Amino acid sequence: MRIAFTRNERPGKLPPTKELGWGTVFTDHMFLMDYGDAEGWHGPRIVPFGPIVLSPAASVLHYGAEVFEGLKAYRRADGVVQLFRPMENALRLNLSCERIGLPRLNPEDTVEAIREIVRTDQSWVPSDPGTSLYIRPFVFATDPALALHGIHRATFAIILSPVGSYFPDGLKPVRIMIETEDVRAVRGGTGYTKCGGNYAASNRAGDRAMEKGYAQVLWLDGVERRYVEEVGAMNVMFKIGERVVTPSLADGSILPGITRKSCIEMMRSWGMAVEERKVGVDELTRAAEDGTLEEAWGTGTAAVISPIGELSYGGKSYVVNGTEIGPTSRRLYDELTGLQWGSRPDPFGWTVPIPKS
Ligand SMILES: *Cc1c(COP(=O)(O)O)cnc(C)c1O
């Protein structure tokens, strides 16, 4: 792929860490590439970050055809910038495109585009503990017509945002509300894809939980409202006695998280028993009552590990591990972040260093 380059003649500068927040500051450049039925994917280019011009009839604005990815670039102590399993994101982006009817990309091109835009703006990768450069690839339909006749034009874009630590005050377990009304995804739907529409469907329950003082909702399945699926926009894991259990991906309503997959592979490498299966909410409340629910945590790129200190269900509250972080979630956090920021060796071959320009 030959990527054209237009330099930003008015470059900005990485702000101090305390001004970063999450997803509000953007770098000097972005990657763009267009799709048309006749030409296929064409015109890969790195250009100054700025507004994208769209027809008001562009189908993404009306029918929601948009999918995205999320990964990070990390600065190691030796100054080198590295990515974590970017091919996994490229493959998952195609899975999402396929479900929504958006054109798929060559995954090698997707990884190359990520590598090149990060290399271009690598001075924006912060170095304070816990900080990183969040990478947001996304694909959206641009057909300038209101007719529902499939997707014939699209854009692939990548924008970059330096972000502060997700846990500036250390890993603090959060309170979670088990959602019994709204559902996020259904069997046969789009739950396994990273499409914008899934997030739109989640807003109401998230807002209500927030109003009641909870950090996130724990989603149940859309048929019986009985089996646990995800926590907010993270996958979820529980340690019950000696085993770690996590909802299986088999029904297609759960997002196949790369952090989830990495945690499972890592825990198995430690010799821990990990079960991917249906996890009933009644099993959890029983385990909480008889004291065998030792730990609960969410997994995702943004937080890596987000420990859960309390679950609320049917008007009752179930405390997990005295609202303290447990040893398994702690170890997962330490080992995964150690690998991502390069302070620990990478026996799995998950990290991909970026050459300095
Ligand atoms: C992105 C996402 C996750 C986490 O996936 P990672 O690859 O680990 O970042 C989990 N659930 C939902 C709904 C997501 O959108």
The ligand as an ORCA input file, in Angstrom:
! r2SCAN-3c Opt
* xyz 0 1
  C     -14.385     -3.122     22.769
  C     -15.341     -3.874     23.633
  C     -14.905     -4.822     24.592
  C     -13.459     -5.046     24.918
  O     -12.687     -5.479     23.846
  P     -11.097     -5.314     23.895
  O     -10.646     -5.859     22.596
  O     -10.627     -6.107     25.045
  O     -10.838     -3.857     24.070
  C     -15.860     -5.524     25.287
  N     -17.177     -5.322     25.088
  C     -17.629     -4.416     24.203
  C     -19.094     -4.244     24.027
  C     -16.725     -3.669     23.444
  O     -17.185     -2.774     22.570
*
